[in-house]
Amino acid sequence: MSSSDQPQSLYAAREPIFPKRVKGPFRNLKWIIMVVTLGIYYLTPWIRWDRGPSLPDQAVLIDLANRRFFFFWIEIWPHEFYFVAGLLIMAGLGLFLFTSALGRVWCGYACPQTVWTDLFVHVERWVEGDRNAQLRLLKAPWTARKARLRITKWTIWLLIAVATGGAWVFYFTDAPTLLVDLFTLNAHPVAYTTIAILTATTFVFGGFMREQICNYMCPWPRIQAAMMDEDTITVAYRDWRGEPRGKHRKGADADQLGDCIDCMACVNVCPAGIDIRDGQQMECITCALCIDACDDIMAKIGKPRGLIDYMALTDETNERAGNPPKSVWRHIFRPRTIIYTVLWSAIGIALVVLLFIRSEIDITVEPVRSPTFVTLSDGSIRNAYDLRLRNMANEDRVFEITLTSEADLALDLEGAEGDRVTVPADSTQQLRAYVTAEPGDPAAEADRTDFRFWVEDAISDIRAYQDTVFDGTGE
């Protein structure tokens, strides 16, 4: 079989991308965001917050064992999962808002894949040199020097990856205690397994796969178009100003050339390895490093900056017609972004209001349905209920349990003295309650009778309730 008859392979090996070092305002912004985000991620578990003797003193803690989430002075209980759901909805709306206004600004500056890849790229550049040196090293045969450089780079990457995985598990238990347990080999196997998985993924994703994660594994590049329109500001090339491009500026036809000198600076600094001059592309994460590179070249050759810039499609139409572009604020504040902002703000305000009006006590009632009722020796009908009392205060509280109903129902609490129960600070307590209807009472003979359990804090007079039903004989 000839080579032309061989089936065509659909697989193409990844071509390594070595972005060139660049300086400029957008590169500085990426530096600031990298330092801030990595600082928050690595340092937050070590911040202490005094909540009293009965609560953990870690400022941010996801306490899976007790099913609670601590964030500084805020404590989220399992029944308050709507706070987490609200934050997730706000995160989604925020992503829609920023994408609609500024394109893939999240991908270019704050996405964890971008931040860690950027960090790994800087380590690689620090060890092996800038772009040209890295390309020469890639093509060079294996020598002691090449092995030393690669091992040094991979070792630093591995240390960063281990720190990344380790920092993550510190969010789920007391960080100082876990750190000692990890080094003394006394930590739970789940901790070591989690660190190993996150170490491997960070090492591979940030060191070797890089832009492939964005291009092939992340769904956002494929759905971002639904969030963008002709007024979305994104990184673009002013081809009407730059074309036709050419390197020779002293020839007879030099005045026919555009401002682009085809220096490839914008391509060499791109972490995705694309040419922004080819137009909008799925691979572009709008990191704006090409803007810094192009502006630097334009300054050197005495041309106006902004050949590559943040702009919208409507700006192209206006500039081609000789009109000035819209202001940035007119691009940003338009019906779509205003709707996203209103929804995002409404959810945020609602969560804040709910946070401040929530009660420190709560009661959950679960009727015991096996059996639904019991007939006592004197003919009374009795129902059983499991009550869960929740004390979210930082001190022990005495709760008074009562019920209200149109029927004449009697309440008896198992294991309690009268109608009062002491619930320890920041905890829940479960007890069995019996509700009885006397013989001949309408509730005893009815199929279902509505009534309400009340719990009241004897100190603060705060009350909470839950409605339930009493099952009679139905005769």
C-alpha positions in Angstrom: 0.0 0.0 0.0 1.4 3.3 -1.0 1.8 6.2 1.5 -0.9 8.1 -0.3 -3.4 5.3 0.5 -2.6 5.4 4.2 -5.6 6.8 6.3 -5.0 10.4 7.4 -4.2 10.8 11.1 -6.5 13.2 12.9 -4.0 13.5 15.8 -1.5 16.4 15.8 1.2 16.5 18.5 1.3 19.6 20.6 3.8 22.2 19.5 5.4 23.7 22.6 4.7 27.4 23.1 7.4 29.6 24.7 6.0 33.1 25.2 8.5 35.9 25.0 9.0 38.2 28.0 7.1 41.4 27.7 6.7 44.6 29.8 3.7 46.9 29.9 0.6 47.9 31.9 -1.3 44.7 31.1 1.7 42.5 32.1 1.9 44.5 35.3 -1.8 44.0 35.9 -1.4 40.2 35.4 1.5 40.3 37.9 -0.7 42.1 40.5 -3.6 39.6 40.0 -1.2 36.7 40.2 0.3 37.8 43.5 -3.1 38.7 45.0 -4.9 35.5 44.0 -2.1 33.1 44.9 -1.6 35.0 48.1 -5.2 34.5 49.0 -5.2 30.9 48.1 -2.0 29.9 49.9 -2.4 32.1 53.0 -6.1 32.1 53.8 -6.1 28.8 55.7 -3.6 30.2 58.2 -5.6 33.2 59.2 -7.0 32.8 62.7 -10.4 34.0 63.9 -11.5 33.8 67.6 -15.1 32.4 67.8 -15.0 31.2 71.3 -14.0 28.0 73.1 -16.6 25.8 71.3 -15.8 26.7 67.7 -12.7 26.4 65.4 -10.4 29.4 65.2 -9.7 29.1 61.5 -11.0 32.1 59.6 -12.1 30.1 56.5 -13.0 26.5 57.1 -15.1 23.9 55.3 -16.0 21.6 58.2 -17.3 18.5 56.5 -17.4 16.5 59.6 -19.9 18.9 61.3 -21.4 19.9 57.9 -20.7 23.6 58.4 -18.8 26.4 56.6 -17.0 29.2 58.5 -16.0 32.4 56.8 -14.6 34.9 59.3 -17.7 35.9 61.4 -20.2 34.0 59.2 -21.2 30.5 59.9 -23.3 28.6 57.4 -25.2 25.5 58.6 -26.5 22.6 56.4 -30.0 24.0 56.3 -28.7 27.3 55.0 -27.3 25.8 51.8 -29.2 28.5 49.9 -26.3 30.9 50.8 -23.9 28.6 48.9 -26.4 28.3 46.0 -26.8 32.0 45.9 -23.0 32.6 45.8 -22.7 30.1 42.9 -25.5 31.9 41.0 -23.7 35.2 41.6 -20.5 33.7 40.3 -22.2 32.5 37.2 -23.9 35.9 36.6 -20.6 37.7 37.3 -18.9 35.6 34.6 -21.7 36.4 32.2 -21.4 40.1 33.1 -17.7 40.4 32.7 -17.7 38.3 29.5 -20.5 40.5 28.0 -18.6 43.6 28.9 -14.9 42.7 28.4 -14.8 39.3 26.6 -12.8 36.6 28.2 -11.3 38.8 30.8 -11.7 36.1 33.4 -9.8 33.6 31.3 -7.0 36.1 30.6 -6.4 37.3 34.2 -8.0 35.3 37.0 -8.8 31.8 35.9 -6.8 29.3 38.0 -5.5 27.6 34.9 -4.2 30.9 33.6 -2.7 32.0 36.9 -0.8 28.7 37.6 0.3 28.4 33.9 1.6 31.9 34.1 3.6 31.1 37.2 5.0 27.9 35.6 6.0 29.9 32.5 7.9 32.4 34.6 9.7 29.6 36.4 10.6 28.0 33.0 11.9 31.4 31.7 13.9 31.9 34.9 15.6 28.5 34.7 16.0 28.1 30.9 16.1 31.7 29.6 13.8 33.7 27.4 12.0 32.4 24.3 15.0 32.0 21.9 17.0 30.2 24.6 14.1 27.8 25.3 13.7 27.1 21.6 17.4 26.3 21.2 17.3 24.1 24.3 14.2 22.2 22.9 16.0 21.4 19.7 19.4 20.6 21.3 20.4 17.0 22.0 20.3 15.7 25.6 23.4 16.8 27.5 24.3 17.2 31.1 23.3 20.9 31.0 19.9 20.2 29.4 19.2 17.5 31.9 20.2 19.8 34.8 18.0 22.6 33.5 15.0 20.3 32.9 15.3 18.6 36.3 15.6 22.0 38.1 12.5 23.3 36.3 10.5 20.2 37.0 11.6 20.2 40.6 10.4 23.8 41.1 7.1 23.0 39.3 6.6 19.9 41.6 7.2 22.0 44.7 4.6 24.5 43.5 2.2 21.7 42.7 2.7 20.1 46.1 2.1 23.5 47.8 -1.1 23.9 45.7 -2.5 20.5 46.7 -1.5 21.0 50.3 -3.1 24.4 50.5 -6.4 23.0 49.3 -6.7 20.3 52.1 -6.0 23.0 54.7 -9.3 24.5 54.0 -11.1 21.4 55.3 -9.5 21.0 58.7 -7.3 23.0 61.2 -4.3 23.9 59.1 -1.5 23.9 61.8 -2.7 20.6 63.1 -3.0 19.0 59.7 0.5 20.3 58.7 2.0 18.5 61.7 0.0 15.3 60.9 1.2 15.4 57.3 4.8 15.5 58.2 4.5 12.9 61.0 2.5 10.6 58.7 -0.5 10.7 61.0 -2.9 12.4 58.6 -5.9 10.6 57.2 -5.2 8.8 53.9 -7.8 11.0 52.2 -5.6 14.0 52.8 -2.6 12.3 51.2 -4.7 11.1 48.3 -6.2 14.6 47.7 -2.8 16.2 47.8 -1.4 13.6 45.3 -4.2 14.2 42.8 -4.0 18.0 43.0 -0.3 17.9 42.8 -0.4 15.7 39.6 -3.1 17.8 37.9 -1.3 21.1 38.7 2.0 19.8 37.5 0.6 18.4 34.3 -1.9 21.1 33.5 0.3 24.1 34.3 3.6 22.6 33.1 2.7 20.6 30.0 -0.9 20.9 28.8 -1.3 24.7 29.4 -3.4 26.1 26.5 -4.7 22.7 25.7 -6.8 22.8 28.9 -8.5 25.9 27.6 -8.8 24.7 24.0 -10.0 21.2 24.5 -11.2 20.6 28.1 -12.8 23.9 29.2 -16.3 24.5 27.7 -16.2 28.3 28.2 -14.4 29.2 24.9 -17.3 27.5 23.0 -20.1 29.2 24.8 -18.7 32.6 25.3 -20.1 33.8 22.0 -23.6 33.7 23.5 -22.5 36.3 26.1 -20.8 38.6 23.6 -22.2 41.1 21.0 -20.9 43.8 18.7 -20.4 46.2 21.7 -18.3 43.7 23.8 -14.8 45.1 24.3 -12.1 42.5 23.5 -8.6 42.4 22.1 -8.5 43.1 18.4 -6.1 44.2 15.6 -6.8 47.4 13.6 -6.2 45.8 10.2 -7.5 48.9 8.4 -4.5 50.8 9.9 -1.9 48.0 9.9 -2.4 46.5 6.4 -0.7 46.0 4.1 2.0 45.0 6.5 5.7 45.0 5.5 9.2 45.2 7.0 10.8 47.5 4.5 10.1 51.2 5.3 12.6 52.9 3.0 11.6 51.5 -0.4 9.7 53.3 -3.2 6.4 51.9 -2.0 6.9 52.4 1.7 4.2 55.0 1.8 1.8 52.3 0.7 2.4 50.1 3.7 0.4 50.1 6.9 1.7 50.5 10.4 2.3 46.8 11.0 6.0 45.9 10.3 5.3 42.2 10.6 7.8 41.9 13.5 5.8 39.0 15.0 6.1 40.5 18.5 2.4 40.0 19.1 2.7 36.3 18.2 5.9 35.7 20.2 4.3 36.9 23.5 1.0 35.0 23.1 0.6 32.2 25.6 -1.9 30.6 23.2 0.5 30.7 20.3 -2.0 32.5 18.0 -1.7 35.5 15.6 -4.2 38.1 16.7 -3.9 39.7 13.3 -5.9 36.8 11.9 -9.0 38.1 13.7 -11.1 36.7 16.6 -10.2 33.2 17.5 -11.5 30.7 20.1 -8.0 30.2 21.5 -7.6 33.9 22.4 -7.9 34.4 26.2 -7.7 38.3 25.9 -4.7 38.5 28.2 -3.7 41.6 26.3 0.1 40.8 26.3 0.0 41.4 22.5 -1.1 44.9 23.2 1.9 45.5 25.4 4.2 44.0 22.8 2.8 46.0 19.9 2.7 49.3 21.8 6.3 48.9 22.6 7.2 48.4 18.9 5.0 51.3 17.8 6.8 53.5 20.2 10.2 52.5 18.8 9.2 53.2 15.2 7.4 56.4 16.0 3.9 55.2 15.2 0.8 55.8 17.3 0.0 53.1 19.9 -3.2 51.1 19.7 -2.6 49.0 16.6 -3.6 46.1 18.7 -6.0 47.3 21.4 -9.1 46.6 23.5 -12.0 47.5 21.2 -15.5 46.5 20.0 -16.8 45.6 16.6 -18.8 48.8 16.5 -15.5 50.7 16.9 -14.2 49.2 13.7 -17.3 50.4 11.8 -16.9 53.9 13.2 -13.2 54.1 12.6 -13.4 52.8 9.1 -15.9 55.6 8.4 -13.6 58.2 10.0 -15.7 58.6 13.1 -14.4 58.5 16.7 -15.2 55.2 18.6 -17.7 55.1 21.4 -16.5 55.7 24.9 -15.6 52.7 27.0 -18.5 53.4 29.4 -21.0 53.4 26.5 -19.8 49.9 25.5 -20.0 48.6 29.0 -23.3 50.1 30.2 -25.9 48.7 27.7 -29.1 46.7 28.3 -27.5 43.3 28.5 -24.8 44.3 31.1 -27.3 46.4 33.0 -29.7 43.4 33.3 -26.8 41.1 34.5 -25.7 43.8 37.0 -29.3 44.2 38.4 -29.7 40.4 38.8 -26.3 40.0 40.4 -26.9 42.9 42.8 -30.4 41.7 43.7 -29.1 38.2 44.7 -26.2 39.7 46.6 -28.5 42.1 48.5 -31.0 39.3 49.2 -28.2 37.1 50.7 -27.0 40.0 52.9 -30.5 40.6 54.2 -31.1 36.9 54.9 -27.7 36.8 56.7 -28.7 39.5 59.1 -32.3 38.5 59.7 -31.7 34.8 60.2 -32.6 33.4 63.6 -30.0 31.9 66.0 -32.4 29.1 66.9 -34.3 26.7 64.7 -36.5 23.6 64.9 -36.9 20.7 62.5 -39.8 18.3 63.0 -40.0 14.8 61.5 -43.2 12.7 62.3 -42.5 9.1 63.1 -44.6 7.1 60.7 -44.0 3.5 61.9 -46.7 3.4 63.1 -48.5 6.6 62.2 -50.3 6.6 65.6 -50.7 4.4 68.7 -53.9 3.8 70.7 -53.2 3.9 74.4 -55.0 1.7 77.0 -57.3 4.6 77.9 -58.3 5.1 74.2 -56.1 8.1 73.7 -54.4 8.5 70.3 -50.7 9.3 70.4 -48.3 10.5 67.6 -44.5 10.5 67.9 -42.2 13.2 66.4 -38.4 13.5 66.2 -37.4 17.1 67.0 -34.1 18.6 66.0 -33.3 21.8 68.0 -30.5 24.0 66.6 -28.6 26.5 68.7 -26.4 28.7 66.5 -25.4 31.0 69.4 -21.9 30.8 71.0 -23.3 29.9 74.4 -25.6 27.2 75.9 -29.3 28.0 75.6 -32.5 26.8 77.3 -35.2 26.1 74.8 -38.9 25.9 75.8 -40.9 23.6 73.6 -44.7 24.2 73.1 -47.4 23.5 70.6 -50.4 25.4 69.4 -53.5 23.9 67.8 -57.3 24.4 67.5 -57.5 20.9 69.0 -56.8 20.0 72.6 -53.4 18.2 72.2 -51.0 17.4 75.0 -47.2 17.5 74.6 -44.7 15.2 76.4 -40.9 15.4 75.8 -38.9 12.2 76.3 -36.0 12.6 78.6 -36.7 16.3 79.4 -37.8 18.0 82.6 -41.1 19.6 81.7 -41.1 21.5 78.5 -37.5 22.9 78.7 -34.4 21.5 77.0 -30.8 22.8 77.3 -29.0 22.8 73.9 -25.2 23.3 74.0 -23.6 26.2 72.2 -23.3 26.0 68.4 -24.8 22.5 68.2 -28.0 20.6 67.5 -29.9 18.3 69.8 -32.4 15.7 68.9 -35.2 14.4 71.1 -38.5 12.5 70.8 -41.8 14.3 71.4 -45.2 12.6 72.0 -48.4 14.4 71.2 -51.6 12.9 72.6 -55.3 13.5 71.9 -57.8 12.4 74.5 -60.6 9.9 73.7 -63.5 11.7 72.0 -61.4 14.7 71.0 -62.0 15.7 67.4 -58.3 15.3 66.7 -58.3 11.7 67.8 -61.1 10.8 65.4 -60.1 13.1 62.5 -57.8 11.9 59.7 -55.4 14.8 60.0 -55.2 17.8 62.3 -52.8 20.7 61.7 -50.8 22.1 64.5 -47.5 23.9 65.2 -44.4 23.2 67.2 -42.8 26.3 68.8 -39.3 26.6 70.3 -38.4 29.7 72.3 -35.1 30.8 73.7 -35.7 31.5 77.4 -33.0 34.2 77.5 -33.5 36.2 74.3 -37.2 35.4 73.7 -36.3 34.5 70.1 -38.9 32.1 68.7 -39.0 29.6 65.8 -41.7 27.2 64.7 -42.6 24.4 62.2 -46.0 23.2 61.1 -46.9 19.6 61.1 -49.9 17.3 61.3 -51.5 15.0 63.9 -52.8 11.7 62.5 -56.0 10.4 64.1 -58.0 7.2 63.5 -60.1 8.8 60.7 -63.3 7.3 62.0 
